[in-house]
């Protein structure tokens, strides 16, 4: 993505921005795998336009099989819980923001005390 961004910046004659973008790509790339980016940096320094990388039609990004094999499913939401009010006279059921408190409403009723 950063390489293609730099290619677009080259077409717009933004050579300094393209160089900075490629330098970011070099930092993000694993060590020893920056040959394409090194060549691209040289081309940008010589003010030569880069061609954006194209994904062949019908192909999408797929992670390597060894990276996917060890993935476990994760439950980010957790188990559902039923939450009820601890206020004795509160009969509301649902979701809403905090309501303003009323005087005497949150005290136990006489029937509850019996």
Secondary structure per residue as TSV (DSSP state, phi and psi in degrees):
chain	resnum	aa	ss	phi	psi
A	1	X	-	360.0	-44.8
A	2	X	H	-65.4	-36.2
A	3	X	H	-63.0	-45.4
A	4	X	H	-66.5	-34.1
A	5	X	H	-63.6	-43.2
A	6	X	H	-64.3	-36.8
A	7	X	H	-63.3	-41.1
A	8	X	H	-65.7	-38.9
A	9	X	H	-65.9	-33.3
A	10	X	H	-64.7	-41.8
A	11	X	H	-65.0	-26.7
A	12	X	T	-89.5	6.8
A	13	X	T	63.3	29.9
A	14	X	-	-101.1	73.1
A	15	X	H	-67.5	-39.3
A	16	X	H	-65.0	-44.8
A	17	X	H	-64.3	-37.7
A	18	X	H	-64.2	-40.5
A	19	X	H	-63.5	-44.0
A	20	X	H	-63.4	-40.9
A	21	X	H	-63.4	-42.4
A	22	X	H	-67.4	-34.9
A	23	X	H	-64.8	-36.7
A	24	X	H	-63.1	-41.2
A	25	X	H	-63.6	-37.3
A	26	X	H	-63.9	-39.4
A	27	X	H	-65.5	-39.3
A	28	X	H	-78.2	-21.7
A	29	X	S	-77.4	143.3
A	30	X	-	-61.5	151.7
A	31	X	T	-62.8	142.6
A	32	X	T	84.9	-3.6
A	33	X	-	-120.9	34.8
A	34	X	-	-110.0	17.1
A	35	X	H	-59.9	-46.1
A	36	X	H	-62.8	-40.3
A	37	X	H	-70.6	-34.3
A	38	X	H	-64.9	-42.0
A	39	X	H	-65.0	-40.5
A	40	X	H	-63.9	-40.2
A	41	X	H	-60.7	-41.0
A	42	X	H	-64.0	-41.2
A	43	X	H	-63.8	-39.4
A	44	X	H	-67.0	-38.8
A	45	X	H	-64.6	-30.6
A	46	X	T	-88.9	5.8
A	47	X	T	58.8	43.9
A	48	X	-	-104.2	137.5
A	49	X	-	-72.0	136.7
A	50	X	-	-91.9	147.3
A	51	X	-	-93.2	132.0
A	52	X	-	-66.3	148.1
A	53	X	-	-73.1	137.9
A	54	X	-	-117.3	139.4
A	55	X	-	-88.8	129.8
A	56	X	-	-58.3	144.3
A	57	X	T	-57.7	137.7
A	58	X	T	84.9	-3.8
A	59	X	-	-106.1	138.6
A	60	X	-	-124.6	169.7
A	61	X	-	-67.1	131.1
A	62	X	-	-133.4	125.7
A	63	X	-	-68.4	159.9
A	64	X	-	-62.3	148.0
A	65	X	H	-60.6	-39.1
A	66	X	H	-67.3	-24.8
A	67	X	H	-77.9	-28.8
A	68	X	H	-87.1	-28.8
A	69	X	H	-58.5	-36.9
A	70	X	T	-94.0	5.8
A	71	X	-	-74.8	135.0
A	72	X	-	-105.4	147.6
A	73	X	-	-72.0	142.0
A	74	X	-	-121.5	138.8
A	75	X	-	-99.7	96.5
A	76	X	S	-77.0	-23.8
A	77	X	S	-89.6	-21.8
A	78	X	-	81.0	-176.7
A	79	X	-	-80.2	142.9
A	80	X	-	-69.2	145.8
A	81	X	-	-128.4	145.4
A	82	X	-	-96.2	122.1
A	83	X	-	-114.1	124.5
A	84	X	-	-117.3	164.0
A	85	X	-	-75.9	144.5
A	86	X	-	-94.6	1.0
A	87	X	-	-84.8	124.0
A	88	X	T	-60.1	-39.8
A	89	X	T	-93.6	4.8
A	90	X	-	-85.4	112.5
A	91	X	-	-105.0	4.9
A	92	X	-	-72.9	136.3
A	93	X	-	-124.6	125.0
A	94	X	S	144.2	-166.6
A	95	X	-	-118.9	134.1
A	96	X	-	-164.8	164.0
A	97	X	-	-69.1	171.0
A	98	X	-	-57.1	137.8
A	99	X	-	-97.9	150.2
A	100	X	-	-64.1	143.6
A	101	X	-	-79.4	143.1
A	102	X	-	-106.9	144.7
A	103	X	T	-64.6	125.4
A	104	X	T	82.8	-11.8
A	105	X	T	-70.0	-31.5
A	106	X	T	-93.9	11.5
A	107	X	S	-95.7	147.5
A	108	X	-	-59.9	143.1
A	109	X	-	-76.5	166.0
A	110	X	H	-65.7	-36.7
A	111	X	H	-64.8	-34.2
A	112	X	H	-68.7	-36.4
A	113	X	H	-70.6	-25.3
A	114	X	-	-75.6	360.0
